[in-house]
Amino acid sequence: MDDSPFTDLDRPPLSQAALTRALVRPGGLWSDIAVVDRTGSTNADLAQAARDGAREGAVVIAEAQSAGRGRLGRVWSAPPRSGLTFSVLLRPEVSPAKQGWLPLLVGLAAASAVRRVAEIEARLKWPNDLLVGERKLAGILAERIDSAVVVGVGLNVSLRADELPVETATSLAVENAVCADRDPLVRAVLREIETHYREWSQADGDADACGLRAAYLGLSATVGREVRVELPGERVLTGLATGVDGEGHLLVESQGSVHTLGAGDVVHVRPHVP
C-alpha cells in the first residue's frame, strides 16, 4: 500500500514547520513540535524522551500509529492522517495528589476546541473520553514518567463510517462537522491545553480557584447521571455520579454512601439502564 502523504487528497499531511511557527514561542508552553510519518506510540516516544531529559512542552504528532493504546492497554487505531494522534510532555510542579486533573484538563481542552472549531457538541465522559451523544470521538491517556506526565490524545477526524474501529465510535466527518481540517484543530487543542495548564499551574493545582472544575462539569456527560461502574475483580457499583473532587476523582452516591473513584480504580463507566 502506498503511504505517500499525497495519495489521499482529503487527508493532507500536517506541516511541522507551520505548526512550529504558530505554536512555539518565547515564554510559551510548547518547546518542540515533531510530526512523524509513522510510529508505534506517541506516548511511548515521549516517555523515552522524558527519561532522556526532554524539556516540558515537547509534542509528538504521528500521521500513523501502529501500536496506539488507550487506558488499560486498549487498542486505538485509525487509517493514516484520518485523525489527530499526538502526545504532550508536561513537568508539573503541582502536588502529585492533584495531578489526576491532567487528563481531565486535556480532555476539556480538546472538547472546547472541537466545539469551537468543528461546531460539534462534544462532551466529556469521565475519566478519559470525548463523546458525541453516546459515541466516542476521542480518547485521552495520561502516564507518569518519574516526575513528568505524558498525555496522549487520539481524535477521530475524517474517518468514514466504514472505517470506524467499533460501532460505538464516531468521527468529525461522520458527525458532519463544519471543519474536519486537522491543522486548525490541532492548533486549537494545543492552545486550549496551554491556557488551562498555565491557569491550573498558577493556582497550584486548585481546580476551583482556576475555574477548571466548573468548566469540566459544564461539559460532563457523566456527572448527574446514573452510572454503572465496572471495577477490578468483576465487581460492579451502580449509583448517581454526583461530582468530581479536588483530585479529579469521580464521586458516586450509592445506597447512602459516597464512593470516591480514581481512574486507575475502574474498568468501565457506563450509563446505568435499570
Number of C-alpha atoms within 10 A of each C-alpha: 3 7 11 11 15 11 10 14 8 12 21 18 19 21 11 16 11 11 18 17 10 10 18 16 12 8 7 13 21 22 18 20 20 16 18 16 17 15 17 14 23 29 27 18 14 24 24 13 15 23 12 9 10 18 16 19 20 21 23 23 26 23 23 24 23 17 13 21 22 18 17 10 9 9 12 19 20 23 16 23 24 26 26 25 28 25 27 26 29 24 17 19 13 15 11 13 11 17 20 19 26 25 26 24 24 26 29 30 24 29 26 24 24 25 15 14 18 22 16 19 17 26 28 26 21 25 27 22 26 29 23 19 12 15 16 22 24 27 25 24 24 23 16 16 17 10 12 20 23 27 24 28 27 23 27 28 27 28 22 15 15 9 15 18 14 11 10 11 18 27 26 24 19 17 19 13 19 12 18 24 22 21 15 14 21 21 16 20 21 19 19 20 23 18 13 19 23 17 18 23 15 14 15 16 27 19 23 14 14 19 14 21 21 14 16 24 17 13 18 21 21 23 22 13 16 20 23 20 22 17 16 12 7 7 10 14 17 20 21 21 23 17 19 24 16 17 18 25 21 21 19 26 18 15 9 7 9 15 16 15 18 16 17 12 13 17 16 15 19 16 17 14 8 7
